[in-house]
Amino acid sequence: MGEWNKTNLSNYIEVINGFAFKSKNFLDEQIDNSLPIIKIKNVANGDVNLNSVQYHEYDTSLSKYLIENGDILIALTGNHPQALTQVVGQTSRYKLRDKALLNQRVAKIIAKDNLSHDFLYYFLKDEWTHEYLANQSSGSANQANISKRDIEALPILLPPLKEQTTIAEVLSFLDDKIDLLHRQNKTLEELAQTLFRQWFIEEAKDEWEESIGNTSIQIIDGDRGKNYPKSTEFFSNEYCLFLNAKNVTSQGFDFSVCNFITKEKDELLRSGKLKRNDIILTTRGTVGNLAFYDNLIEYENIRINSGMVIFRSEDISPIYLYTLMKSQYFTDSIIEQTSGSAQPQLPIRDIKNIKIIIPPKDIVDKFSMEVNPMYEKINHNKKQIKTLENMRDTLLPKLMSGEVRVKL
């Protein structure tokens, strides 16, 4: 195997900064000849997302700022590494088929000769690289910035091109398996929703619909009193996980950044502690995100914050209730009850007015038996995803540093 070269990225990459689009030209809906604009918020930890995306009409003068499938994007602005919001230097890959446009403060990085595109991606995903860039950033802790020059100056231990390619293939194999399992889960969730729609929307009976407040479902708020934790009472590892807004996403739980409180603090709080099979709904800011606290979740002690509520029922199947709350039927009901424009919110008094479908128990149980294997498969896939992610995250820094070498 050849020698690894200590160098920097300047001679191996091209960095293209995004365009300063004028907000007055943004479109909230896509029209002919318009493309989504990828902003800082869309360069998430993982792959690029199109959450709350806006659009802009395209013409050839913007060709430099086109984003295509496989492109590497990096956030040039963000908070310090301990913050809950977007972190400066986060790298993502664009995996969507349709093209998009690159907004300012996001950059596209292109590999030149003698640098594998995929190897570059994994190098930028390495935690060491991320921390290095964060430490090079200028500005305040709440508004840190990196530049094209900072990226070009990144030191790198560069193996020969053939070894770069093999390293990237090892990591890509794991990522491809993870992507496949995610796609399987999406298909299974869609199938559960199709069955729900057939059973309880298309074949529903009028007497099955009633307000949540008239059912056996408990709506449990978090403790908002004098013992609500202050910022100084949060820790990176303690007895009880105290959920923040970033932990309950449109895709369920995300534990990438967590706050914990001590056992003593936990015992002072009166309400808002989770039990297995509880469903969490966000009710302030981003309203309507759901998470299911099943046996797969590793944390035994979890509390909600003041921007979410717990749904709990002793006699309604949690699988049925979760599938119901994931449905478009329930989402539309939430939208109708949500108030506020600057800070959308869904108070408990309005949640109680939401109409839901509660069929007889024998029908609910039959439906639950039908979809339960789907959720079991989803949970099995989630465990596999976790294992593969841990394997990838362990291997990545060792492969990037040369501690572990691949056979050519």
C-alpha positions in Angstrom: 0.0 0.0 0.0 1.2 3.5 -0.8 2.2 6.3 1.6 -0.3 8.7 3.0 0.3 12.3 2.2 0.0 15.1 4.9 -1.5 18.0 3.1 -4.5 20.3 3.0 -7.6 20.4 0.9 -6.7 23.6 -1.1 -5.4 21.8 -4.2 -8.0 19.0 -4.2 -11.4 20.8 -3.9 -13.5 23.6 -5.4 -15.8 25.4 -2.9 -18.8 27.1 -4.3 -20.6 29.5 -2.0 -24.4 29.8 -2.3 -26.2 32.7 -3.9 -27.8 35.6 -2.0 -31.4 35.1 -3.2 -33.8 37.9 -2.4 -36.5 36.8 0.0 -39.1 38.8 -1.9 -38.7 36.4 -4.9 -39.2 33.3 -2.8 -42.2 31.1 -3.6 -44.0 29.0 -1.0 -45.2 26.5 -3.6 -43.4 25.0 -6.5 -44.5 26.2 -10.0 -43.1 25.3 -13.5 -39.4 26.1 -13.8 -38.9 26.6 -10.1 -36.6 24.7 -7.8 -36.3 24.2 -4.0 -33.8 26.5 -2.2 -31.5 24.7 0.1 -30.8 26.8 3.2 -28.9 26.3 6.4 -31.9 24.7 8.1 -32.1 22.0 5.3 -28.5 20.9 5.8 -29.3 18.7 8.7 -27.2 16.1 10.5 -27.4 13.4 7.8 -28.9 13.9 4.4 -30.3 17.1 3.1 -34.0 17.5 3.9 -36.7 19.7 2.3 -38.6 20.6 5.5 -40.4 23.9 5.1 -38.6 24.5 1.8 -39.2 27.5 -0.4 -38.8 27.8 -4.2 -37.2 30.2 -6.7 -37.6 30.4 -10.5 -34.6 29.0 -12.4 -32.7 30.5 -15.3 -29.3 29.8 -16.7 -27.6 32.6 -14.8 -28.1 30.4 -11.7 -26.5 27.3 -13.2 -23.4 27.7 -10.9 -25.7 27.2 -7.9 -27.5 24.1 -9.1 -27.4 21.1 -6.7 -27.7 17.6 -8.0 -28.0 14.1 -6.6 -24.7 13.2 -4.8 -23.5 16.7 -4.2 -21.7 17.5 -0.9 -23.0 20.5 1.0 -21.7 22.2 4.1 -23.2 24.7 6.5 -21.1 27.9 6.7 -23.0 29.4 9.6 -24.4 27.9 12.8 -24.2 27.8 16.6 -21.4 26.3 18.6 -21.1 22.5 18.9 -23.0 22.4 22.2 -26.0 24.2 20.8 -29.3 22.5 19.9 -29.7 24.3 16.6 -27.8 24.0 13.3 -24.0 23.6 13.9 -21.4 25.3 11.8 -19.5 22.9 9.5 -22.2 20.2 9.3 -21.9 18.2 6.1 -24.7 16.5 4.2 -25.2 14.8 0.9 -28.0 15.6 -1.5 -29.8 12.4 -2.3 -32.9 13.6 -4.1 -33.5 13.1 -7.8 -34.8 16.6 -8.5 -32.3 19.5 -8.7 -32.2 22.3 -6.2 -30.6 25.7 -5.7 -27.9 26.6 -3.2 -28.6 29.5 -0.9 -26.1 31.8 0.8 -24.2 30.5 3.9 -24.3 27.0 2.4 -21.5 25.8 0.2 -21.1 23.0 -2.3 -17.7 21.2 -2.3 -16.4 19.4 -5.4 -13.5 17.0 -5.4 -10.8 17.5 -8.1 -8.2 15.1 -9.5 -6.6 12.7 -7.1 -9.4 13.0 -4.5 -12.3 10.6 -4.4 -15.7 12.4 -4.1 -17.0 9.8 -1.6 -13.8 9.8 0.4 -14.1 13.6 0.6 -17.6 13.3 2.0 -16.6 10.9 4.7 -13.6 13.0 5.6 -15.9 16.0 6.1 -18.3 13.8 8.1 -15.5 12.7 10.5 -16.1 14.2 14.0 -12.5 15.4 14.1 -13.0 17.5 10.9 -16.3 18.9 12.2 -14.7 20.0 15.5 -11.6 21.4 13.7 -13.9 23.6 11.5 -16.0 24.7 14.5 -12.8 25.8 16.3 -11.7 27.8 13.2 -15.0 29.6 13.1 -15.3 33.4 13.7 -18.1 35.4 15.3 -20.0 34.7 18.4 -20.9 31.4 19.9 -24.5 31.9 18.8 -23.5 32.9 15.2 -20.3 31.2 14.3 -19.1 31.3 10.7 -16.5 29.5 8.5 -15.3 30.6 5.1 -14.2 29.0 1.9 -10.6 29.6 3.0 -11.2 27.7 6.3 -12.4 24.7 4.3 -9.5 24.8 1.9 -7.0 25.0 4.7 -8.3 21.8 6.4 -5.4 19.5 7.0 -5.9 16.0 5.7 -3.9 12.7 5.7 -4.5 11.7 2.1 -4.1 8.0 1.0 -3.5 7.1 -2.6 -6.6 7.4 -4.8 -7.2 3.6 -5.0 -7.1 3.3 -1.2 -9.4 6.4 -0.9 -11.9 4.6 -3.1 -11.8 1.4 -1.2 -12.3 3.2 2.2 -15.3 5.1 0.8 -16.7 1.8 -0.5 -16.6 0.2 2.9 -18.4 3.2 4.5 -20.8 3.5 1.6 -21.8 -0.2 2.0 -22.9 0.5 5.6 -24.7 3.7 4.6 -26.5 1.9 1.7 -27.7 -0.8 4.1 -28.9 1.9 6.5 -30.8 3.7 3.7 -32.4 0.4 2.6 -33.7 -0.2 6.1 -35.1 3.4 6.3 -36.9 2.9 3.0 -38.3 -0.4 4.2 -39.6 1.3 7.3 -41.2 4.1 5.3 -43.0 1.5 3.1 -44.2 -0.4 6.1 -45.5 2.8 7.8 -47.3 3.8 4.5 -48.9 0.3 4.4 -50.2 0.7 8.0 -51.7 4.0 7.0 -53.3 2.5 3.9 -55.0 -0.1 6.1 -56.1 2.5 8.6 -57.6 4.6 5.8 -59.4 1.5 4.4 -60.8 0.4 7.7 -61.5 3.6 9.5 -62.0 6.4 6.9 -63.5 4.7 3.9 -65.6 2.2 6.0 -66.1 4.3 9.1 -69.4 4.6 10.9 -70.7 8.0 12.1 -71.0 6.7 15.7 -67.3 5.9 15.8 -66.2 9.6 15.8 -66.0 11.5 19.0 -64.0 14.3 20.7 -60.8 13.3 22.4 -62.1 14.9 25.6 -65.0 12.4 25.7 -62.7 9.4 25.4 -60.6 7.5 27.9 -57.4 9.1 26.5 -55.5 11.1 29.1 -53.7 14.2 27.9 -50.8 14.9 30.2 -49.0 18.2 30.3 -45.5 18.8 31.6 -44.8 20.4 34.9 -44.7 24.2 34.3 -44.3 25.3 37.9 -41.6 26.7 40.0 -39.5 23.5 39.7 -39.3 23.6 35.9 -35.5 23.1 35.1 -33.4 26.2 34.5 -30.6 26.0 31.9 -28.0 25.6 34.6 -29.8 22.4 35.8 -29.3 20.5 32.5 -26.5 18.1 32.1 -25.1 16.0 29.2 -25.5 12.7 31.1 -27.7 12.3 34.2 -30.7 10.3 35.6 -33.6 11.6 33.5 -33.7 12.7 29.9 -35.6 16.0 29.6 -37.0 16.3 26.1 -36.3 19.4 24.1 -37.9 20.6 20.8 -35.2 18.9 18.7 -35.8 15.5 20.3 -39.3 15.1 18.8 -39.1 15.4 15.0 -41.4 14.7 12.1 -39.6 11.3 12.0 -40.1 10.5 15.7 -37.4 10.6 18.4 -34.0 12.1 17.7 -31.5 11.8 20.6 -28.5 13.3 18.8 -28.4 16.2 21.3 -29.9 15.5 24.8 -30.4 17.4 28.1 -30.6 15.5 31.4 -31.7 16.4 34.9 -30.7 14.8 38.2 -32.8 12.3 40.1 -33.4 14.9 42.8 -34.7 17.4 40.2 -36.8 14.7 38.6 -38.5 13.9 41.9 -39.5 17.5 42.4 -41.5 17.6 39.2 -45.1 16.6 39.4 -46.3 15.7 35.9 -45.0 14.9 32.5 -43.0 11.7 33.0 -43.4 9.1 30.3 -44.6 5.5 30.6 -44.0 2.8 28.0 -46.5 3.1 25.1 -47.1 6.8 25.6 -47.3 9.0 22.6 -45.8 12.4 22.6 -47.2 15.3 20.5 -45.4 18.7 20.1 -47.8 21.6 20.8 -45.8 24.8 20.5 -43.6 26.1 17.7 -43.5 23.1 15.4 -46.9 21.6 16.2 -47.8 18.0 15.3 -44.6 16.1 15.6 -45.1 12.6 17.1 -43.0 10.1 18.9 -43.9 6.7 20.3 -42.2 5.6 23.6 -42.1 1.9 23.0 -39.7 -0.7 24.4 -37.1 0.1 21.8 -36.3 3.4 23.4 -33.2 2.9 25.5 -33.9 5.6 28.1 -35.9 4.5 31.2 -36.6 7.9 32.6 -37.9 10.6 30.3 -39.9 13.8 30.9 -41.5 16.1 28.4 -40.9 19.9 28.3 -43.5 22.6 28.2 -43.9 22.5 24.4 -45.4 19.0 24.2 -48.0 16.7 25.8 -48.4 13.0 26.4 -51.3 10.8 25.2 -52.0 7.8 27.3 -54.8 5.2 27.4 -55.2 2.1 29.5 -57.9 0.5 27.2 -57.2 1.7 23.7 -54.5 -0.2 21.8 -51.4 2.0 21.6 -50.6 0.7 18.1 -54.0 1.8 17.0 -53.8 5.2 18.7 -50.3 5.8 17.2 -51.4 4.8 13.7 -54.5 7.1 14.1 -52.3 10.0 15.2 -49.9 9.5 12.2 -52.8 9.7 9.8 -53.7 12.6 7.5 -57.1 12.6 9.2 -55.5 13.5 12.5 -53.0 15.9 11.0 -55.8 17.9 9.4 -57.6 18.1 12.7 -54.5 19.4 14.4 -54.1 22.1 11.7 -57.7 23.2 12.3 -57.2 23.6 16.1 -53.7 25.2 16.0 -53.7 29.0 16.8 -51.1 31.7 16.6 -48.9 32.8 13.7 -45.6 33.9 15.1 -45.6 31.1 17.6 -48.1 28.3 16.6 -49.6 26.5 19.6 -52.1 23.8 20.4 -53.5 24.1 24.0 -54.9 21.1 25.8 -58.4 22.7 25.8 -58.3 22.7 22.0 -56.8 19.2 21.8 -59.9 17.9 23.7 -62.1 19.3 20.9 -60.3 17.3 18.2 -62.5 14.6 16.7 -61.0 11.1 16.4 -62.3 7.7 15.4 -62.7 5.2 18.2 -64.3 2.0 16.8 -65.5 -0.9 19.1 -62.7 -2.7 20.9 -63.0 -5.9 18.9 -62.4 -4.0 15.6 -59.5 -2.0 17.1 -57.9 -5.2 18.4 -58.3 -6.9 15.0 -56.7 -4.0 13.3 -53.8 -4.0 15.8 -53.2 -7.6 15.2 -53.0 -6.9 11.5 -50.5 -4.1 11.7 -48.5 -5.2 14.7 -46.1 -7.4 12.5 -45.4 -4.3 10.5 -44.4 -2.3 13.6 -42.4 -5.3 14.9 -40.5 -5.3 11.6 -40.0 -1.5 11.8 -38.6 -1.9 15.3 -36.3 -4.8 14.2 -35.0 -2.6 11.3 -34.4 0.3 13.8 -32.3 -1.9 15.9 -30.3 -2.9 12.8 -30.0 0.7 11.8 -28.6 1.6 15.2 -26.1 -1.3 15.0 -24.9 -0.3 11.6 -24.7 3.4 12.5 -22.5 2.5 15.5 -20.3 0.4 13.3 -19.9 3.1 10.7 -19.3 5.8 13.3 -16.6 3.6 15.0 -15.0 2.7 11.7 -15.0 6.2 10.1 -12.4 8.0 12.2 -10.1 4.9 12.3 -10.3 4.6 8.5 -9.7 8.3 8.0 -6.7 8.4 10.3 -5.1 5.2 8.9 -5.4 3.4 12.3 -7.4 0.8 10.3 -6.2 0.0 6.8 -8.2 -1.7 4.0 -7.0 -4.5 1.8 -6.6 -3.5 -1.8 
